[in-house]
Amino acid sequence: MHDVTETQLTSIFEEVGPVVSFRLVFDKDTGKPKGFGFCSYQDAETAASAVRNLNNREVNGRMLRIDFADTDKDEGRNEDA
């Protein structure tokens, strides 16, 4: 999402429940956003609600694509949507 801030997106993700963390991914060479990010919730139910309720939502003329992130099984685990 090139024209939306982390704060704006966090507010959208908070509509389904408390957000543990949210970050956009930036290109390390240009410093510009790559157009995706990661949101963590406290539990799987809230993450699933985000996938159900926020996927394909329009934000500033672009559609959000919400899905579960691949996680490493050895990491400490919060639920990511």
PDB file with SEQRES, HELIX, SHEET and CRYST1 records, atoms N, CA, C and O in Angstrom:
SEQRES   1 A   81  MET HIS ASP VAL THR GLU THR GLN LEU THR SER ILE PHE          
SEQRES   2 A   81  GLU GLU VAL GLY PRO VAL VAL SER PHE ARG LEU VAL PHE          
SEQRES   3 A   81  ASP LYS ASP THR GLY LYS PRO LYS GLY PHE GLY PHE CYS          
SEQRES   4 A   81  SER TYR GLN ASP ALA GLU THR ALA ALA SER ALA VAL ARG          
SEQRES   5 A   81  ASN LEU ASN ASN ARG GLU VAL ASN GLY ARG MET LEU ARG          
SEQRES   6 A   81  ILE ASP PHE ALA ASP THR ASP LYS ASP GLU GLY ARG ASN          
SEQRES   7 A   81  GLU ASP ALA                                                  
HELIX    1 AA1 GLU A    6  PHE A   13  1                                   8    
HELIX    2 AA2 ALA A   44  LEU A   54  1                                  11    
SHEET    1 AA1 3 VAL A  19  PHE A  26  0                                        
SHEET    2 AA1 3 PRO A  33  TYR A  41 -1                                        
SHEET    3 AA1 3 GLU A  79  ASP A  80 -1                                        
SHEET    1 AA2 2 GLU A  58  VAL A  59  0                                        
SHEET    2 AA2 2 ARG A  62  MET A  63 -1                                        
CRYST1    1.000    1.000    1.000  90.00  90.00  90.00 P 1           1          
ATOM      1  N   MET A   1       0.857  -1.164   0.000  1.00  0.00           N  
ATOM      2  CA  MET A   1       0.000   0.000   0.000  1.00  0.00           C  
ATOM      3  C   MET A   1       0.902   1.224   0.000  1.00  0.00           C  
ATOM      4  O   MET A   1       1.414   1.634   1.041  1.00  0.00           O  
ATOM      5  N   HIS A   2       1.084   1.791  -1.158  1.00  0.00           N  
ATOM      6  CA  HIS A   2       2.061   2.852  -1.317  1.00  0.00           C  
ATOM      7  C   HIS A   2       1.583   4.192  -0.776  1.00  0.00           C  
ATOM      8  O   HIS A   2       2.410   5.059  -0.494  1.00  0.00           O  
ATOM      9  N   ASP A   3       0.292   4.388  -0.625  1.00  0.00           N  
ATOM     10  CA  ASP A   3      -0.207   5.687  -0.192  1.00  0.00           C  
ATOM     11  C   ASP A   3      -0.972   5.616   1.136  1.00  0.00           C  
ATOM     12  O   ASP A   3      -1.795   6.484   1.429  1.00  0.00           O  
ATOM     13  N   VAL A   4      -0.701   4.598   1.920  1.00  0.00           N  
ATOM     14  CA  VAL A   4      -1.366   4.414   3.202  1.00  0.00           C  
ATOM     15  C   VAL A   4      -0.290   4.219   4.263  1.00  0.00           C  
ATOM     16  O   VAL A   4       0.692   3.512   4.037  1.00  0.00           O  
ATOM     17  N   THR A   5      -0.479   4.849   5.421  1.00  0.00           N  
ATOM     18  CA  THR A   5       0.516   4.739   6.481  1.00  0.00           C  
ATOM     19  C   THR A   5       0.277   3.508   7.351  1.00  0.00           C  
ATOM     20  O   THR A   5      -0.806   2.923   7.332  1.00  0.00           O  
ATOM     21  N   GLU A   6       1.301   3.121   8.115  1.00  0.00           N  
ATOM     22  CA  GLU A   6       1.146   2.024   9.074  1.00  0.00           C  
ATOM     23  C   GLU A   6       0.044   2.350  10.071  1.00  0.00           C  
ATOM     24  O   GLU A   6      -0.729   1.470  10.449  1.00  0.00           O  
ATOM     25  N   THR A   7      -0.035   3.592  10.495  1.00  0.00           N  
ATOM     26  CA  THR A   7      -1.066   3.996  11.458  1.00  0.00           C  
ATOM     27  C   THR A   7      -2.464   3.810  10.873  1.00  0.00           C  
ATOM     28  O   THR A   7      -3.361   3.316  11.557  1.00  0.00           O  
ATOM     29  N   GLN A   8      -2.653   4.200   9.620  1.00  0.00           N  
ATOM     30  CA  GLN A   8      -3.959   4.035   8.978  1.00  0.00           C  
ATOM     31  C   GLN A   8      -4.327   2.558   8.847  1.00  0.00           C  
ATOM     32  O   GLN A   8      -5.462   2.170   9.121  1.00  0.00           O  
ATOM     33  N   LEU A   9      -3.370   1.744   8.431  1.00  0.00           N  
ATOM     34  CA  LEU A   9      -3.647   0.318   8.280  1.00  0.00           C  
ATOM     35  C   LEU A   9      -3.879  -0.349   9.632  1.00  0.00           C  
ATOM     36  O   LEU A   9      -4.742  -1.217   9.757  1.00  0.00           O  
ATOM     37  N   THR A  10      -3.120   0.049  10.632  1.00  0.00           N  
ATOM     38  CA  THR A  10      -3.327  -0.514  11.974  1.00  0.00           C  
ATOM     39  C   THR A  10      -4.752  -0.231  12.437  1.00  0.00           C  
ATOM     40  O   THR A  10      -5.399  -1.103  13.017  1.00  0.00           O  
ATOM     41  N   SER A  11      -5.240   0.970  12.189  1.00  0.00           N  
ATOM     42  CA  SER A  11      -6.626   1.310  12.567  1.00  0.00           C  
ATOM     43  C   SER A  11      -7.629   0.396  11.885  1.00  0.00           C  
ATOM     44  O   SER A  11      -8.612  -0.018  12.499  1.00  0.00           O  
ATOM     45  N   ILE A  12      -7.388   0.078  10.617  1.00  0.00           N  
ATOM     46  CA  ILE A  12      -8.284  -0.830   9.893  1.00  0.00           C  
ATOM     47  C   ILE A  12      -8.220  -2.226  10.512  1.00  0.00           C  
ATOM     48  O   ILE A  12      -9.255  -2.848  10.753  1.00  0.00           O  
ATOM     49  N   PHE A  13      -7.016  -2.714  10.767  1.00  0.00           N  
ATOM     50  CA  PHE A  13      -6.862  -4.052  11.344  1.00  0.00           C  
ATOM     51  C   PHE A  13      -7.430  -4.133  12.760  1.00  0.00           C  
ATOM     52  O   PHE A  13      -7.861  -5.205  13.185  1.00  0.00           O  
ATOM     53  N   GLU A  14      -7.439  -3.034  13.492  1.00  0.00           N  
ATOM     54  CA  GLU A  14      -7.996  -3.019  14.851  1.00  0.00           C  
ATOM     55  C   GLU A  14      -9.518  -3.147  14.855  1.00  0.00           C  
ATOM     56  O   GLU A  14     -10.108  -3.374  15.911  1.00  0.00           O  
ATOM     57  N   GLU A  15     -10.156  -3.009  13.710  1.00  0.00           N  
ATOM     58  CA  GLU A  15     -11.607  -3.166  13.641  1.00  0.00           C  
ATOM     59  C   GLU A  15     -12.035  -4.575  14.019  1.00  0.00           C  
ATOM     60  O   GLU A  15     -13.164  -4.770  14.469  1.00  0.00           O  
ATOM     61  N   VAL A  16     -11.159  -5.567  13.847  1.00  0.00           N  
ATOM     62  CA  VAL A  16     -11.519  -6.947  14.186  1.00  0.00           C  
ATOM     63  C   VAL A  16     -10.965  -7.385  15.541  1.00  0.00           C  
ATOM     64  O   VAL A  16     -11.352  -8.436  16.052  1.00  0.00           O  
ATOM     65  N   GLY A  17     -10.068  -6.597  16.127  1.00  0.00           N  
ATOM     66  CA  GLY A  17      -9.513  -6.941  17.431  1.00  0.00           C  
ATOM     67  C   GLY A  17      -8.196  -6.229  17.677  1.00  0.00           C  
ATOM     68  O   GLY A  17      -7.640  -5.609  16.770  1.00  0.00           O  
ATOM     69  N   PRO A  18      -7.694  -6.318  18.910  1.00  0.00           N  
ATOM     70  CA  PRO A  18      -6.444  -5.636  19.252  1.00  0.00           C  
ATOM     71  C   PRO A  18      -5.266  -6.153  18.422  1.00  0.00           C  
ATOM     72  O   PRO A  18      -5.075  -7.360  18.276  1.00  0.00           O  
ATOM     73  N   VAL A  19      -4.490  -5.227  17.889  1.00  0.00           N  
ATOM     74  CA  VAL A  19      -3.305  -5.555  17.099  1.00  0.00           C  
ATOM     75  C   VAL A  19      -2.098  -5.614  18.028  1.00  0.00           C  
ATOM     76  O   VAL A  19      -1.827  -4.660  18.757  1.00  0.00           O  
ATOM     77  N   VAL A  20      -1.367  -6.736  18.003  1.00  0.00           N  
ATOM     78  CA  VAL A  20      -0.153  -6.887  18.800  1.00  0.00           C  
ATOM     79  C   VAL A  20       0.989  -6.118  18.139  1.00  0.00           C  
ATOM     80  O   VAL A  20       1.739  -5.411  18.812  1.00  0.00           O  
ATOM     81  N   SER A  21       1.117  -6.257  16.814  1.00  0.00           N  
ATOM     82  CA  SER A  21       2.130  -5.514  16.074  1.00  0.00           C  
ATOM     83  C   SER A  21       1.714  -5.414  14.616  1.00  0.00           C  
ATOM     84  O   SER A  21       0.972  -6.251  14.103  1.00  0.00           O  
ATOM     85  N   PHE A  22       2.209  -4.372  13.962  1.00  0.00           N  
ATOM     86  CA  PHE A  22       1.970  -4.190  12.547  1.00  0.00           C  
ATOM     87  C   PHE A  22       3.194  -3.510  11.954  1.00  0.00           C  
ATOM     88  O   PHE A  22       3.736  -2.569  12.534  1.00  0.00           O  
ATOM     89  N   ARG A  23       3.626  -3.994  10.790  1.00  0.00           N  
ATOM     90  CA  ARG A  23       4.730  -3.322  10.096  1.00  0.00           C  
ATOM     91  C   ARG A  23       4.585  -3.480   8.593  1.00  0.00           C  
ATOM     92  O   ARG A  23       4.221  -4.543   8.089  1.00  0.00           O  
ATOM     93  N   LEU A  24       4.876  -2.400   7.897  1.00  0.00           N  
ATOM     94  CA  LEU A  24       4.970  -2.436   6.453  1.00  0.00           C  
ATOM     95  C   LEU A  24       6.386  -2.833   6.078  1.00  0.00           C  
ATOM     96  O   LEU A  24       7.322  -2.593   6.841  1.00  0.00           O  
ATOM     97  N   VAL A  25       6.550  -3.438   4.914  1.00  0.00           N  
ATOM     98  CA  VAL A  25       7.863  -3.843   4.429  1.00  0.00           C  
ATOM     99  C   VAL A  25       8.326  -2.807   3.400  1.00  0.00           C  
ATOM    100  O   VAL A  25       7.594  -2.455   2.475  1.00  0.00           O  
ATOM    101  N   PHE A  26       9.565  -2.328   3.589  1.00  0.00           N  
ATOM    102  CA  PHE A  26      10.136  -1.308   2.719  1.00  0.00           C  
ATOM    103  C   PHE A  26      11.320  -1.869   1.945  1.00  0.00           C  
ATOM    104  O   PHE A  26      12.044  -2.733   2.440  1.00  0.00           O  
ATOM    105  N   ASP A  27      11.511  -1.372   0.729  1.00  0.00           N  
ATOM    106  CA  ASP A  27      12.667  -1.732  -0.078  1.00  0.00           C  
ATOM    107  C   ASP A  27      13.904  -1.114   0.568  1.00  0.00           C  
ATOM    108  O   ASP A  27      13.940   0.092   0.814  1.00  0.00           O  
ATOM    109  N   LYS A  28      14.911  -1.929   0.841  1.00  0.00           N  
ATOM    110  CA  LYS A  28      16.082  -1.413   1.554  1.00  0.00           C  
ATOM    111  C   LYS A  28      16.922  -0.468   0.711  1.00  0.00           C  
ATOM    112  O   LYS A  28      17.671   0.342   1.258  1.00  0.00           O  
ATOM    113  N   ASP A  29      16.812  -0.554  -0.613  1.00  0.00           N  
ATOM    114  CA  ASP A  29      17.589   0.333  -1.480  1.00  0.00           C  
ATOM    115  C   ASP A  29      16.905   1.680  -1.703  1.00  0.00           C  
ATOM    116  O   ASP A  29      17.551   2.727  -1.661  1.00  0.00           O  
ATOM    117  N   THR A  30      15.605   1.645  -1.938  1.00  0.00           N  
ATOM    118  CA  THR A  30      14.883   2.890  -2.260  1.00  0.00           C  
ATOM    119  C   THR A  30      14.178   3.503  -1.052  1.00  0.00           C  
ATOM    120  O   THR A  30      13.870   4.695  -1.051  1.00  0.00           O  
ATOM    121  N   GLY A  31      13.920   2.683  -0.016  1.00  0.00           N  
ATOM    122  CA  GLY A  31      13.176   3.173   1.141  1.00  0.00           C  
ATOM    123  C   GLY A  31      11.685   3.279   0.899  1.00  0.00           C  
ATOM    124  O   GLY A  31      10.947   3.751   1.764  1.00  0.00           O  
ATOM    125  N   LYS A  32      11.231   2.845  -0.274  1.00  0.00           N  
ATOM    126  CA  LYS A  32       9.798   2.909  -0.595  1.00  0.00           C  
ATOM    127  C   LYS A  32       9.110   1.629  -0.147  1.00  0.00           C  
ATOM    128  O   LYS A  32       9.718   0.559  -0.139  1.00  0.00           O  
ATOM    129  N   PRO A  33       7.827   1.743   0.229  1.00  0.00           N  
ATOM    130  CA  PRO A  33       7.089   0.544   0.637  1.00  0.00           C  
ATOM    131  C   PRO A  33       6.959  -0.447  -0.512  1.00  0.00           C  
ATOM    132  O   PRO A  33       6.802  -0.060  -1.670  1.00  0.00           O  
ATOM    133  N   LYS A  34       7.027  -1.734  -0.173  1.00  0.00           N  
ATOM    134  CA  LYS A  34       6.898  -2.783  -1.193  1.00  0.00           C  
ATOM    135  C   LYS A  34       5.439  -3.127  -1.481  1.00  0.00           C  
ATOM    136  O   LYS A  34       5.154  -3.862  -2.426  1.00  0.00           O  
ATOM    137  N   GLY A  35       4.525  -2.611  -0.686  1.00  0.00           N  
ATOM    138  CA  GLY A  35       3.113  -2.857  -0.941  1.00  0.00           C  
ATOM    139  C   GLY A  35       2.517  -3.971  -0.109  1.00  0.00           C  
ATOM    140  O   GLY A  35       1.399  -4.412  -0.377  1.00  0.00           O  
ATOM    141  N   PHE A  36       3.253  -4.441   0.914  1.00  0.00           N  
ATOM    142  CA  PHE A  36       2.697  -5.446   1.812  1.00  0.00           C  
ATOM    143  C   PHE A  36       3.257  -5.251   3.213  1.00  0.00           C  
ATOM    144  O   PHE A  36       4.224  -4.517   3.419  1.00  0.00           O  
ATOM    145  N   GLY A  37       2.636  -5.915   4.157  1.00  0.00           N  
ATOM    146  CA  GLY A  37       3.060  -5.809   5.549  1.00  0.00           C  
ATOM    147  C   GLY A  37       2.578  -7.003   6.339  1.00  0.00           C  
ATOM    148  O   GLY A  37       2.005  -7.945   5.791  1.00  0.00           O  
ATOM    149  N   PHE A  38       2.821  -6.946   7.641  1.00  0.00           N  
ATOM    150  CA  PHE A  38       2.475  -8.039   8.538  1.00  0.00           C  
ATOM    151  C   PHE A  38       1.753  -7.497   9.760  1.00  0.00           C  
ATOM    152  O   PHE A  38       2.173  -6.506  10.357  1.00  0.00           O  
ATOM    153  N   CYS A  39       0.666  -8.158  10.123  1.00  0.00           N  
ATOM    154  CA  CYS A  39      -0.122  -7.792  11.290  1.00  0.00           C  
ATOM    155  C   CYS A  39      -0.209  -9.012  12.199  1.00  0.00           C  
ATOM    156  O   CYS A  39      -0.510 -10.115  11.742  1.00  0.00           O  
ATOM    157  N   SER A  40       0.055  -8.808  13.487  1.00  0.00           N  
ATOM    158  CA  SER A  40      -0.053  -9.908  14.454  1.00  0.00           C  
ATOM    159  C   SER A  40      -1.171  -9.628  15.446  1.00  0.00           C  
ATOM    160  O   SER A  40      -1.323  -8.514  15.948  1.00  0.00           O  
ATOM    161  N   TYR A  41      -1.945 -10.668  15.714  1.00  0.00           N  
ATOM    162  CA  TYR A  41      -3.000 -10.625  16.719  1.00  0.00           C  
ATOM    163  C   TYR A  41      -2.640 -11.595  17.843  1.00  0.00           C  
ATOM    164  O   TYR A  41      -1.739 -12.421  17.694  1.00  0.00           O  
ATOM    165  N   GLN A  42      -3.351 -11.490  18.967  1.00  0.00           N  
ATOM    166  CA  GLN A  42      -3.070 -12.346  20.114  1.00  0.00           C  
ATOM    167  C   GLN A  42      -3.507 -13.782  19.920  1.00  0.00           C  
ATOM    168  O   GLN A  42      -2.950 -14.688  20.540  1.00  0.00           O  
ATOM    169  N   ASP A  43      -4.497 -14.004  19.067  1.00  0.00           N  
ATOM    170  CA  ASP A  43      -5.011 -15.366  18.937  1.00  0.00           C  
ATOM    171  C   ASP A  43      -5.457 -15.660  17.511  1.00  0.00           C  
ATOM    172  O   ASP A  43      -5.673 -14.758  16.702  1.00  0.00           O  
ATOM    173  N   ALA A  44      -5.585 -16.941  17.236  1.00  0.00           N  
ATOM    174  CA  ALA A  44      -5.943 -17.405  15.894  1.00  0.00           C  
ATOM    175  C   ALA A  44      -7.347 -16.966  15.491  1.00  0.00           C  
ATOM    176  O   ALA A  44      -7.596 -16.714  14.312  1.00  0.00           O  
ATOM    177  N   GLU A  45      -8.263 -16.871  16.443  1.00  0.00           N  
ATOM    178  CA  GLU A  45      -9.636 -16.492  16.115  1.00  0.00           C  
ATOM    179  C   GLU A  45      -9.693 -15.067  15.568  1.00  0.00           C  
ATOM    180  O   GLU A  45     -10.412 -14.799  14.606  1.00  0.00           O  
ATOM    181  N   THR A  46      -8.939 -14.155  16.178  1.00  0.00           N  
ATOM    182  CA  THR A  46      -8.926 -12.775  15.714  1.00  0.00           C  
ATOM    183  C   THR A  46      -8.256 -12.683  14.352  1.00  0.00           C  
ATOM    184  O   THR A  46      -8.724 -11.958  13.474  1.00  0.00           O  
ATOM    185  N   ALA A  47      -7.161 -13.416  14.174  1.00  0.00           N  
ATOM    186  CA  ALA A  47      -6.481 -13.433  12.875  1.00  0.00           C  
ATOM    187  C   ALA A  47      -7.416 -13.961  11.791  1.00  0.00           C  
ATOM    188  O   ALA A  47      -7.464 -13.410  10.691  1.00  0.00           O  
ATOM    189  N   ALA A  48      -8.154 -15.018  12.092  1.00  0.00           N  
ATOM    190  CA  ALA A  48      -9.101 -15.584  11.121  1.00  0.00           C  
ATOM    191  C   ALA A  48     -10.212 -14.584  10.812  1.00  0.00           C  
ATOM    192  O   ALA A  48     -10.678 -14.503   9.676  1.00  0.00           O  
ATOM    193  N   SER A  49     -10.638 -13.824  11.819  1.00  0.00           N  
ATOM    194  CA  SER A  49     -11.655 -12.800  11.602  1.00  0.00           C  
ATOM    195  C   SER A  49     -11.129 -11.719  10.668  1.00  0.00           C  
ATOM    196  O   SER A  49     -11.873 -11.215   9.827  1.00  0.00           O  
ATOM    197  N   ALA A  50      -9.855 -11.356  10.803  1.00  0.00           N  
ATOM    198  CA  ALA A  50      -9.260 -10.360   9.900  1.00  0.00           C  
ATOM    199  C   ALA A  50      -9.257 -10.874   8.469  1.00  0.00           C  
ATOM    200  O   ALA A  50      -9.581 -10.131   7.542  1.00  0.00           O  
ATOM    201  N   VAL A  51      -8.896 -12.136   8.281  1.00  0.00           N  
ATOM    202  CA  VAL A  51      -8.883 -12.714   6.940  1.00  0.00           C  
ATOM    203  C   VAL A  51     -10.296 -12.690   6.355  1.00  0.00           C  
ATOM    204  O   VAL A  51     -10.484 -12.305   5.201  1.00  0.00           O  
ATOM    205  N   ARG A  52     -11.282 -13.097   7.145  1.00  0.00           N  
ATOM    206  CA  ARG A  52     -12.678 -13.140   6.671  1.00  0.00           C  
ATOM    207  C   ARG A  52     -13.238 -11.755   6.381  1.00  0.00           C  
ATOM    208  O   ARG A  52     -13.903 -11.549   5.366  1.00  0.00           O  
ATOM    209  N   ASN A  53     -12.970 -10.806   7.274  1.00  0.00           N  
ATOM    210  CA  ASN A  53     -13.663  -9.523   7.214  1.00  0.00           C  
ATOM    211  C   ASN A  53     -12.909  -8.399   6.504  1.00  0.00           C  
ATOM    212  O   ASN A  53     -13.522  -7.413   6.093  1.00  0.00           O  
ATOM    213  N   LEU A  54     -11.607  -8.530   6.356  1.00  0.00           N  
ATOM    214  CA  LEU A  54     -10.837  -7.445   5.751  1.00  0.00           C  
ATOM    215  C   LEU A  54     -10.286  -7.774   4.367  1.00  0.00           C  
ATOM    216  O   LEU A  54      -9.862  -6.872   3.643  1.00  0.00           O  
ATOM    217  N   ASN A  55     -10.285  -9.046   3.992  1.00  0.00           N  
ATOM    218  CA  ASN A  55      -9.796  -9.417   2.667  1.00  0.00           C  
ATOM    219  C   ASN A  55     -10.677  -8.783   1.597  1.00  0.00           C  
ATOM    220  O   ASN A  55     -11.903  -8.792   1.703  1.00  0.00           O  
ATOM    221  N   ASN A  56     -10.043  -8.235   0.570  1.00  0.00           N  
ATOM    222  CA  ASN A  56     -10.726  -7.569  -0.552  1.00  0.00           C  
ATOM    223  C   ASN A  56     -11.425  -6.273  -0.168  1.00  0.00           C  
ATOM    224  O   ASN A  56     -12.308  -5.807  -0.888  1.00  0.00           O  
ATOM    225  N   ARG A  57     -11.041  -5.692   0.953  1.00  0.00           N  
ATOM    226  CA  ARG A  57     -11.576  -4.388   1.334  1.00  0.00           C  
ATOM    227  C   ARG A  57     -10.820  -3.299   0.570  1.00  0.00           C  
ATOM    228  O   ARG A  57      -9.597  -3.356   0.448  1.00  0.00           O  
ATOM    229  N   GLU A  58     -11.537  -2.332   0.071  1.00  0.00           N  
ATOM    230  CA  GLU A  58     -10.905  -1.246  -0.671  1.00  0.00           C  
ATOM    231  C   GLU A  58     -10.368  -0.189   0.283  1.00  0.00           C  
ATOM    232  O   GLU A  58     -11.067   0.267   1.187  1.00  0.00           O  
ATOM    233  N   VAL A  59      -9.113   0.191   0.064  1.00  0.00           N  
ATOM    234  CA  VAL A  59      -8.470   1.256   0.835  1.00  0.00           C  
ATOM    235  C   VAL A  59      -7.746   2.157  -0.158  1.00  0.00           C  
ATOM    236  O   VAL A  59      -6.824   1.721  -0.847  1.00  0.00           O  
ATOM    237  N   ASN A  60      -8.169   3.411  -0.228  1.00  0.00           N  
ATOM    238  CA  ASN A  60      -7.563   4.385  -1.150  1.00  0.00           C  
ATOM    239  C   ASN A  60      -7.483   3.852  -2.581  1.00  0.00           C  
ATOM    240  O   ASN A  60      -6.470   4.031  -3.258  1.00  0.00           O  
ATOM    241  N   GLY A  61      -8.538   3.206  -3.033  1.00  0.00           N  
ATOM    242  CA  GLY A  61      -8.606   2.746  -4.412  1.00  0.00           C  
ATOM    243  C   GLY A  61      -7.920   1.425  -4.694  1.00  0.00           C  
ATOM    244  O   GLY A  61      -7.909   0.969  -5.838  1.00  0.00           O  
ATOM    245  N   ARG A  62      -7.343   0.797  -3.669  1.00  0.00           N  
ATOM    246  CA  ARG A  62      -6.685  -0.505  -3.854  1.00  0.00           C  
ATOM    247  C   ARG A  62      -7.332  -1.517  -2.924  1.00  0.00           C  
ATOM    248  O   ARG A  62      -7.835  -1.174  -1.853  1.00  0.00           O  
ATOM    249  N   MET A  63      -7.308  -2.768  -3.354  1.00  0.00           N  
ATOM    250  CA  MET A  63      -7.917  -3.828  -2.557  1.00  0.00           C  
ATOM    251  C   MET A  63      -6.880  -4.449  -1.618  1.00  0.00           C  
ATOM    252  O   MET A  63      -5.773  -4.788  -2.036  1.00  0.00           O  
ATOM    253  N   LEU A  64      -7.257  -4.591  -0.343  1.00  0.00           N  
ATOM    254  CA  LEU A  64      -6.399  -5.314   0.596  1.00  0.00           C  
ATOM    255  C   LEU A  64      -6.467  -6.802   0.282  1.00  0.00           C  
ATOM    256  O   LEU A  64      -7.539  -7.324  -0.024  1.00  0.00           O  
ATOM    257  N   ARG A  65      -5.358  -7.471   0.352  1.00  0.00           N  
ATOM    258  CA  ARG A  65      -5.328  -8.928   0.254  1.00  0.00           C  
ATOM    259  C   ARG A  65      -4.816  -9.433   1.588  1.00  0.00           C  
ATOM    260  O   ARG A  65      -3.649  -9.239   1.926  1.00  0.00           O  
ATOM    261  N   ILE A  66      -5.685 -10.080   2.343  1.00  0.00           N  
ATOM    262  CA  ILE A  66      -5.359 -10.536   3.685  1.00  0.00           C  
ATOM    263  C   ILE A  66      -5.297 -12.054   3.684  1.00  0.00           C  
ATOM    264  O   ILE A  66      -6.216 -12.727   3.216  1.00  0.00           O  
ATOM    265  N   ASP A  67      -4.210 -12.581   4.210  1.00  0.00           N  
ATOM    266  CA  ASP A  67      -4.038 -14.029   4.311  1.00  0.00           C  
ATOM    267  C   ASP A  67      -3.115 -14.319   5.480  1.00  0.00           C  
ATOM    268  O   ASP A  67      -2.479 -13.412   6.016  1.00  0.00           O  
ATOM    269  N   PHE A  68      -3.040 -15.578   5.875  1.00  0.00           N  
ATOM    270  CA  PHE A  68      -2.127 -15.963   6.944  1.00  0.00           C  
ATOM    271  C   PHE A  68      -0.706 -15.995   6.406  1.00  0.00           C  
ATOM    272  O   PHE A  68      -0.467 -16.453   5.289  1.00  0.00           O  
ATOM    273  N   ALA A  69       0.228 -15.510   7.201  1.00  0.00           N  
ATOM    274  CA  ALA A  69       1.643 -15.530   6.814  1.00  0.00           C  
ATOM    275  C   ALA A  69       2.220 -16.899   7.129  1.00  0.00           C  
ATOM    276  O   ALA A  69       1.793 -17.568   8.070  1.00  0.00           O  
ATOM    277  N   ASP A  70       3.206 -17.310   6.320  1.00  0.00           N  
ATOM    278  CA  ASP A  70       3.962 -18.516   6.648  1.00  0.00           C  
ATOM    279  C   ASP A  70       4.826 -18.193   7.856  1.00  0.00           C  
ATOM    280  O   ASP A  70       5.460 -17.139   7.899  1.00  0.00           O  
ATOM    281  N   THR A  71       4.857 -19.088   8.837  1.00  0.00           N  
ATOM    282  CA  THR A  71       5.670 -18.850  10.034  1.00  0.00           C  
ATOM    283  C   THR A  71       6.629 -19.999  10.244  1.00  0.00           C  
ATOM    284  O   THR A  71       6.377 -21.124   9.811  1.00  0.00           O  
ATOM    285  N   ASP A  72       7.718 -19.712  10.905  1.00  0.00           N  
ATOM    286  CA  ASP A  72       8.702 -20.731  11.259  1.00  0.00           C  
ATOM    287  C   ASP A  72       8.202 -21.417  12.524  1.00  0.00           C  
ATOM    288  O   ASP A  72       7.876 -20.744  13.501  1.00  0.00           O  
ATOM    289  N   LYS A  73       8.138 -22.727  12.519  1.00  0.00           N  
ATOM    290  CA  LYS A  73       7.596 -23.463  13.662  1.00  0.00           C  
ATOM    291  C   LYS A  73       8.436 -23.298  14.921  1.00  0.00           C  
ATOM    292  O   LYS A  73       7.931 -23.507  16.024  1.00  0.00           O  
ATOM    293  N   ASP A  74       9.718 -22.924  14.781  1.00  0.00           N  
ATOM    294  CA  ASP A  74      10.580 -22.764  15.947  1.00  0.00           C  
ATOM    295  C   ASP A  74      10.468 -21.384  16.576  1.00  0.00           C  
ATOM    296  O   ASP A  74      10.962 -21.180  17.685  1.00  0.00           O  
ATOM    297  N   GLU A  75       9.836 -20.435  15.905  1.00  0.00           N  
ATOM    298  CA  GLU A  75       9.712 -19.095  16.453  1.00  0.00           C  
ATOM    299  C   GLU A  75       8.658 -19.067  17.545  1.00  0.00           C  
ATOM    300  O   GLU A  75       7.767 -19.915  17.590  1.00  0.00           O  
ATOM    301  N   GLY A  76       8.777 -18.056  18.446  1.00  0.00           N  
ATOM    302  CA  GLY A  76       7.668 -17.787  19.346  1.00  0.00           C  
ATOM    303  C   GLY A  76       6.511 -17.393  18.470  1.00  0.00           C  
ATOM    304  O   GLY A  76       6.736 -16.749  17.444  1.00  0.00           O  
ATOM    305  N   ARG A  77       5.295 -17.735  18.805  1.00  0.00           N  
ATOM    306  CA  ARG A  77       4.229 -17.625  17.831  1.00  0.00           C  
ATOM    307  C   ARG A  77       3.106 -16.715  18.295  1.00  0.00           C  
ATOM    308  O   ARG A  77       2.403 -17.028  19.256  1.00  0.00           O  
ATOM    309  N   ASN A  78       2.940 -15.611  17.628  1.00  0.00           N  
ATOM    310  CA  ASN A  78       1.714 -14.832  17.658  1.00  0.00           C  
ATOM    311  C   ASN A  78       1.005 -15.183  16.371  1.00  0.00           C  
ATOM    312  O   ASN A  78       1.627 -15.703  15.445  1.00  0.00           O  
ATOM    313  N   GLU A  79      -0.262 -14.915  16.294  1.00  0.00           N  
ATOM    314  CA  GLU A  79      -1.020 -15.236  15.093  1.00  0.00           C  
ATOM    315  C   GLU A  79      -0.906 -14.080  14.113  1.00  0.00           C  
ATOM    316  O   GLU A  79      -1.256 -12.950  14.454  1.00  0.00           O  
ATOM    317  N   ASP A  80      -0.430 -14.338  12.917  1.00  0.00           N  
ATOM    318  CA  ASP A  80      -0.270 -13.309  11.891  1.00  0.00           C  
ATOM    319  C   ASP A  80      -1.356 -13.449  10.839  1.00  0.00           C  
ATOM    320  O   ASP A  80      -1.675 -14.547  10.384  1.00  0.00           O  
ATOM    321  N   ALA A  81      -1.907 -12.317  10.473  1.00  0.00           N  
ATOM    322  CA  ALA A  81      -2.861 -12.284   9.366  1.00  0.00           C  
ATOM    323  C   ALA A  81      -2.325 -11.361   8.314  1.00  0.00           C  
ATOM    324  O   ALA A  81      -2.961 -11.170   7.278  1.00  0.00           O  
TER     325      ALA A  81                                                      
END                                                                             
